[in-house]
Amino acid sequence: MENLDIKDFQSVSAVADADNVLLARSGGTHGKMRVSLFKQAVMQGLTPKIQGGVWYVGDTSTGVQAKGKTPVLETGTVQTLAPGSAATFSVVANGTDSSGNPKYKVNAGIPKGEPGKDGQGTGNVKVTNATQLLANTRYVFMPSAKGSAEGTLSTISTASSTADGLMKAADYAKLTGMKAVWKVPPAVEKLTADSTSDEIVSAFGIDKQQLGANIAYGAAAIVNTTYETNLTKKTYIGNKECLLSASMEMDGSGGQASSMTLDFNYIEGGKLRTVSITVDTNQSDFSFSCSVSESGGANEYYLPVAVANLTESSTGEKVLEAFGGKDGMKSLSEAIKAGSNVFIKTTVYSIPISCNDLLGIVISGSFVNPAANQLTSFTLSSTNTSSCRVKMFSLSKEQSYILPASFCSLSSSSKSADISTVFGGVNGFKAMGQAMKDGRAVRISGKAGNVFYSCPASVTYDDSNSQSLGAYIAYTSDSPYICVVTCNTSNGTFTFAKL
């Protein structure tokens, strides 16, 4: 190929993008470049721009000051257009300002929205007494007719024990009749006879003066037999309902109490536990001491007081819950199998319970609530909560089966003939069982020696073996008693044992 000197190249007056130009590279192999690519590379370096008020070509300053006017934008007219119209926008020249800058007005037209469609009762309520409404007063809407959105606004009535309002008068009376709750911290359960006065105050979580006032007030109210009317708070330690009892120690003159003791009695694990807090009122500043006792040994098992408060309307869940749930039912089953005497401890009574256990699956029993003059029978099921239920019977003499008062004179050494006489023989014993099946209560009534008796009895009757009948009888006179009576129907003999 012939070598050509660049000075021998012919001049051209025009080039096409597809033509090539020679390229002498600063490094690497020389070559050629299409005109289109060459123009693109040159233009990238020649783009003019204003930087710092000076014109630049690429990154090179020309030194020429950039001169121009700043436009001034002003609000023109803003119009509301008919629904469905297209929005409008325009910028119109409006002369110059004092500096010679051009001014422009910005005009806009905005269409309003379409009217809302009629709703299904929303936004169309018509109040006919609106002019009578007062500020800062609550009202309820009273429609003029069924399905009508027209009516009046009436003030909200306040309920009372005699007039309905937001709630029924009967519900208001129940609400206001509820006792407030004194929630004693669980830390009180951990107090011992060795606890100091400061430790006792700390466990209750209130100051010394408040604790002293609470103990003194509670003790005075209970000792003065006004517990139900004056001591208005139900008491709980943790989640355990707590019964309060109290005592006072009088000073030498007998006019003032030198110390007051408030007992917190609650059931824990089938045991009756009592935490007694004593406040010494002789000192200028309150000081406290504590003692703790437990009853319910191998022969005693205590049920929660909630059991005594069950009614026929109590649901199966509530019945089982009152007995301590399935864990409580298991503990009761173990106590029955161990031959323990079962009680409910109330403020006044220790109520004996008559119980039967069927493999820990079903427990049935009954007890007499002397305060309510009722016999309560219960059934518990560990497999079907809905089967847990309570039934109550009145203990009026007209409805009760009467056991003679001589029953209270029986003992474990009583002869079969004497026991038979009390029950009226085999037929009398069966009659008592039939009375239980018929839903009648049993009452001990009459005179034995110089003592008159009229007390209800809780009886569990067993005739699963026709040859040997049995009855588990619990009653309270001066103290609670539990006994077992058996009757051999084949020879008419009886046995009696007090537990």
ZIJO-V724106 format. One record per pair of residues at least 24 apart in sequence whose C-alpha atoms are under 7 Angstrom apart, sorted by the first residue. I is the first residue (numbers start at 1). J is the second residue. Records with the same first field share a line. If there is no record, write none. Layout:
I=J + J
//
This chain:
69=101
70=101 + 102
71=101 + 102 + 103
72=101 + 102 + 103 + 104
73=103 + 104 + 105 + 106
74=104 + 105 + 106
75=105 + 106 + 107
76=105 + 106 + 107
77=107 + 108
78=107 + 108 + 109
79=108 + 109 + 110
80=109 + 110 + 111 + 112
81=109 + 110 + 111 + 112
82=111 + 112
83=111 + 112 + 113 + 114
84=111
85=111
86=111
87=111
121=149
124=149
125=149 + 150
126=150 + 151
127=151 + 152 + 153
128=152
129=153
179=232 + 233 + 234
180=232 + 233 + 234
181=233 + 234 + 235
182=233 + 234 + 235 + 236
183=235 + 236 + 237 + 238
184=236 + 237 + 238
185=237 + 238
186=237 + 238
192=290 + 291 + 292
193=290 + 291 + 292
195=290
196=289
197=287 + 288 + 289
200=288
208=286
212=279 + 286
215=261 + 262
216=260
218=262
219=246 + 247 + 260 + 261 + 262
222=246
223=247
240=266
241=266
242=266
243=347
244=347
258=282
267=302 + 303 + 304
270=301 + 302 + 303
271=295 + 296 + 301 + 302
272=296 + 302
298=340
299=339 + 340 + 341
300=340 + 341 + 342
301=335 + 340 + 341 + 342 + 343
302=342 + 343 + 344 + 345
303=343 + 344
304=344
305=344 + 345 + 346
311=390
312=390 + 391 + 392
316=385 + 386 + 387 + 388 + 389
317=385
319=388 + 389
320=380 + 388
326=382
330=360
333=357 + 360
350=480
351=480
352=474 + 475 + 480 + 482
353=474
354=458 + 459 + 460 + 472 + 473 + 474
355=460
365=460
366=458 + 459
367=458
368=456 + 457 + 458
375=441 + 458
393=440 + 441
395=441 + 456
399=440
400=440 + 441 + 442 + 443
401=432 + 435 + 440 + 441 + 442 + 443
402=442 + 443 + 444 + 445
403=443 + 444 + 445
404=444 + 445 + 446
405=444 + 445 + 446 + 447 + 448 + 453
406=448
411=496 + 497 + 498
412=496 + 497 + 498
416=493 + 494 + 495
419=494
420=494
426=487 + 489 + 492
433=461
//
